[in-house]
Amino acid sequence: MYDTDPSTPQVRLIGGLSLHYGGRRMALPPGSHRLLAYLALHPSGVDRRSTAGVLWPTVEESRAAGNLRSALWRLQQVGCPLVHAEQCTLALRDGVEVDLARFEAWAGRILSGTAGPDDLAVDPGPIAELELLPGWYDDWVLAVRERVHLRRVHALEQLSLLLRRSGRPSAALEAVHLAVQAEPLRESGQLALIEAHQAAGNWAIARQQFDAFRRILRREIGVEPSAELTAVATAPRRRGVPLPGPRR
């Protein structure tokens, strides 16, 4: 997902914070990492005062403002234009690319039904492994990380459906398997996986998947699968294959 113009500054948040420019990875000055990550997570811009309070919540307001000015000055020394600073606001400059924004755009096309052939050709494996700023535990990171996780799972489920409709049942199975691994108790993923197995002709495996999910639900939260999932999983074999008639 990183095939972009090397002359464009690129901020990467997935897999860890890094800055790339001119075809190489740029060294980030100490004390600038949190500000760069915060700006990358807020593409519409941020208020200076509130940003200082969020990034340095344990110091006095004047000290936090000073820390913000220092971090901003350091970012301006990295060798490529990154931050547009005004009296009250800060934002990444137009043209600075953020990998999270590219993922969000891909997921948006998948979920809105506007995906093109290139979107369906994306390998679901790397998508499933995306982790936003691993090792960061700030509240402002955790909130976005959870949202991205749910969006990734939802997009993989929808990708599976689109692949199935395009006549690629094996690829559809791979995509939805990854979604179920990420959220095994999510019923929409289980439904998509069972339907993908059925579309591939794996009716026995589809039923086994349903039975395994039902056991997990009973054990973990003491409920049964929904009527919709049960009806799909227990339906007679379709796809034009006639059911055996009664014996005479």
C-alpha positions as CSV (number, residue, x, y, z in Angstrom):
1,M,0.0,0.0,0.0
2,Y,3.0,2.2,-0.2
3,D,3.5,2.7,-4.0
4,T,3.4,6.5,-3.9
5,D,5.5,9.2,-5.5
6,P,8.8,9.2,-3.6
7,S,9.0,13.0,-4.0
8,T,5.9,13.3,-1.8
9,P,6.4,13.3,2.0
10,Q,4.8,10.1,3.5
11,V,3.9,9.6,7.1
12,R,3.4,6.0,8.1
13,L,1.4,5.1,11.2
14,I,0.7,1.5,10.4
15,G,3.3,-0.8,11.8
16,G,5.0,2.1,13.6
17,L,5.7,5.8,13.0
18,S,8.1,6.7,10.2
19,L,8.6,9.5,7.7
20,H,9.7,8.8,4.1
21,Y,10.8,11.4,1.5
22,G,12.8,11.3,-1.7
23,G,12.8,7.5,-1.7
24,R,14.4,7.1,1.8
25,R,13.4,7.0,5.4
26,M,14.0,10.3,7.2
27,A,15.3,10.5,10.8
28,L,12.8,12.1,13.1
29,P,14.2,14.4,15.8
30,P,13.7,13.4,19.4
31,G,10.7,15.1,20.9
32,S,8.8,15.4,17.6
33,H,7.3,11.9,17.2
34,R,4.1,12.5,19.2
35,L,3.3,15.7,17.5
36,L,3.7,14.2,14.0
37,A,1.6,11.2,14.9
38,Y,-1.1,13.4,16.4
39,L,-1.3,15.6,13.3
40,A,-1.4,12.6,11.0
41,L,-4.4,11.2,12.9
42,H,-6.2,14.6,12.5
43,P,-6.0,15.5,8.8
44,S,-8.4,18.4,9.2
45,G,-6.1,20.2,11.6
46,V,-6.0,20.8,15.3
47,D,-6.1,23.6,17.8
48,R,-2.7,24.5,19.3
49,R,-3.9,24.9,22.8
50,S,-5.9,21.7,23.0
51,T,-3.1,19.8,21.3
52,A,-0.6,20.9,23.9
53,G,-3.0,19.7,26.6
54,V,-3.5,16.3,25.0
55,L,0.2,15.6,24.3
56,W,1.5,16.9,27.6
57,P,-1.4,16.5,30.1
58,T,0.7,16.2,33.2
59,V,2.5,19.6,33.0
60,E,1.3,23.2,33.4
61,E,-0.3,24.9,30.5
62,S,2.6,27.2,29.9
63,R,5.0,24.3,29.9
64,A,2.9,22.3,27.6
65,A,2.7,25.2,25.1
66,G,6.5,25.5,25.3
67,N,6.9,21.8,24.6
68,L,4.6,22.1,21.6
69,R,6.6,25.0,20.2
70,S,9.8,23.0,20.6
71,A,8.4,19.9,18.9
72,L,7.1,22.0,16.1
73,W,10.5,23.6,15.6
74,R,12.1,20.2,15.5
75,L,9.7,18.9,12.8
76,Q,10.5,21.9,10.7
77,Q,14.2,20.8,10.6
78,V,13.7,17.4,9.1
79,G,14.4,18.4,5.5
80,C,10.9,18.3,3.9
81,P,7.8,20.5,4.3
82,L,5.5,18.9,6.8
83,V,3.5,21.2,9.0
84,H,1.3,24.2,8.1
85,A,1.3,26.4,11.3
86,E,-1.0,29.3,12.0
87,Q,-1.5,31.3,15.1
88,C,-4.2,29.0,16.6
89,T,-4.1,25.9,14.5
90,L,-1.7,23.2,13.1
91,A,-2.1,20.8,10.3
92,L,0.0,18.6,8.0
93,R,0.7,20.5,4.7
94,D,-1.4,19.7,1.6
95,G,0.3,16.9,-0.3
96,V,1.7,15.1,2.7
97,E,0.4,11.5,2.4
98,V,-0.6,9.4,5.4
99,D,-0.8,5.6,5.0
100,L,-3.9,5.5,7.3
101,A,-5.7,7.8,4.9
102,R,-5.0,5.5,2.0
103,F,-6.3,2.6,3.9
104,E,-9.4,4.5,4.9
105,A,-10.0,5.5,1.3
106,W,-9.7,1.9,0.1
107,A,-12.0,0.7,2.9
108,G,-14.5,3.4,2.0
109,R,-14.7,2.3,-1.6
110,I,-15.1,-1.3,-0.5
111,L,-17.9,-0.5,1.9
112,S,-19.7,2.0,-0.3
113,G,-19.9,-0.4,-3.3
114,T,-17.6,1.8,-5.5
115,A,-14.6,-0.5,-5.5
116,G,-12.8,-0.9,-8.7
117,P,-10.7,-3.9,-10.0
118,D,-7.6,-2.6,-8.3
119,D,-9.4,-2.5,-5.0
120,L,-10.4,-6.1,-5.3
121,A,-6.9,-7.1,-6.2
122,V,-5.5,-6.0,-2.9
123,D,-3.9,-8.8,-0.9
124,P,-6.1,-9.3,2.2
125,G,-3.3,-10.7,4.2
126,P,-1.4,-7.5,4.7
127,I,-4.7,-5.7,5.3
128,A,-5.5,-8.0,8.1
129,E,-2.1,-7.4,9.7
130,L,-2.4,-3.7,9.8
131,E,-1.8,-2.3,13.3
132,L,-1.9,1.4,14.1
133,L,1.1,2.6,16.1
134,P,1.9,-0.6,17.9
135,G,3.3,0.0,21.3
136,W,1.6,3.3,21.8
137,Y,-1.0,3.4,24.6
138,D,-2.1,7.1,24.6
139,D,-5.9,7.5,24.8
140,W,-5.9,9.4,21.5
141,V,-4.2,6.5,19.8
142,L,-6.3,3.8,21.4
143,A,-9.5,5.4,20.3
144,V,-8.4,5.5,16.6
145,R,-6.9,2.1,16.8
146,E,-10.2,0.5,17.8
147,R,-12.1,2.3,15.1
148,V,-9.5,1.2,12.5
149,H,-9.7,-2.4,13.7
150,L,-13.5,-2.5,13.3
151,R,-13.4,-0.8,9.9
152,R,-10.7,-3.3,8.8
153,V,-12.8,-6.3,9.9
154,H,-16.0,-4.8,8.2
155,A,-14.0,-4.1,5.0
156,L,-12.7,-7.7,4.9
157,E,-16.2,-9.1,5.2
158,Q,-17.4,-6.9,2.4
159,L,-14.4,-7.6,0.3
160,S,-15.2,-11.3,0.6
161,L,-18.7,-10.6,-0.6
162,L,-17.5,-8.6,-3.6
163,L,-15.0,-11.3,-4.5
164,R,-17.6,-14.0,-4.3
165,R,-19.9,-12.0,-6.6
166,S,-17.0,-11.6,-9.1
167,G,-16.5,-15.4,-9.3
168,R,-13.5,-15.7,-7.0
169,P,-14.6,-18.0,-4.2
170,S,-11.1,-19.0,-3.0
171,A,-10.1,-15.3,-2.6
172,A,-13.4,-14.6,-0.9
173,L,-12.7,-17.4,1.6
174,E,-9.2,-16.0,2.4
175,A,-10.5,-12.5,3.0
176,V,-13.4,-13.6,5.3
177,H,-11.2,-16.1,7.2
178,L,-8.9,-13.2,8.2
179,A,-12.0,-11.2,9.3
180,V,-13.2,-14.1,11.5
181,Q,-9.7,-14.6,13.0
182,A,-9.7,-10.9,14.1
183,E,-13.3,-11.1,15.5
184,P,-14.3,-14.7,16.1
185,L,-17.6,-13.7,17.9
186,R,-18.8,-11.3,15.2
187,E,-21.8,-13.0,13.6
188,S,-21.6,-11.1,10.4
189,G,-18.2,-12.5,9.7
190,Q,-19.3,-16.0,10.5
191,L,-22.2,-15.6,8.1
192,A,-19.9,-14.4,5.4
193,L,-17.6,-17.3,6.0
194,I,-20.3,-19.9,5.9
195,E,-21.8,-18.4,2.7
196,A,-18.3,-18.3,1.1
197,H,-17.8,-22.0,1.9
198,Q,-21.2,-22.7,0.4
199,A,-20.4,-20.7,-2.8
200,A,-17.2,-22.7,-3.1
201,G,-19.2,-25.9,-2.8
202,N,-17.8,-26.7,0.7
203,W,-21.2,-27.4,2.2
204,A,-19.9,-29.9,4.9
205,I,-17.3,-27.4,6.0
206,A,-19.9,-24.7,6.1
207,R,-22.0,-26.7,8.5
208,Q,-18.9,-27.6,10.6
209,Q,-18.1,-23.9,10.8
210,F,-21.6,-23.1,12.0
211,D,-21.5,-25.9,14.6
212,A,-18.2,-24.7,15.9
213,F,-19.5,-21.1,16.2
214,R,-22.6,-22.3,18.0
215,R,-20.4,-24.1,20.6
216,I,-18.3,-21.0,21.1
217,L,-21.3,-18.8,21.6
218,R,-22.8,-21.2,24.1
219,R,-19.6,-21.4,26.0
220,E,-18.5,-17.8,26.0
221,I,-21.8,-15.8,26.4
222,G,-24.6,-18.4,26.7
223,V,-26.6,-17.5,23.6
224,E,-27.6,-19.2,20.3
225,P,-26.8,-18.0,16.8
226,S,-29.4,-15.7,15.2
227,A,-32.3,-17.2,13.2
228,E,-30.8,-15.7,10.0
229,L,-27.4,-17.4,10.5
230,T,-29.1,-20.7,11.5
231,A,-31.3,-20.6,8.4
232,V,-28.4,-20.0,6.1
233,A,-26.1,-22.7,7.7
234,T,-28.8,-25.3,7.8
235,A,-30.3,-24.7,4.3
236,P,-30.4,-27.6,1.9
237,R,-27.7,-27.5,-0.8
238,R,-28.4,-25.1,-3.6
239,R,-26.6,-23.9,-6.8
240,G,-28.7,-26.1,-9.0
241,V,-27.8,-29.4,-7.4
242,P,-31.1,-31.3,-6.9
243,L,-31.9,-32.7,-3.5
244,P,-32.3,-36.5,-3.4
245,G,-35.9,-37.5,-3.6
246,P,-37.7,-40.0,-1.3
247,R,-36.7,-43.6,-1.6
248,R,-39.4,-45.9,-3.0
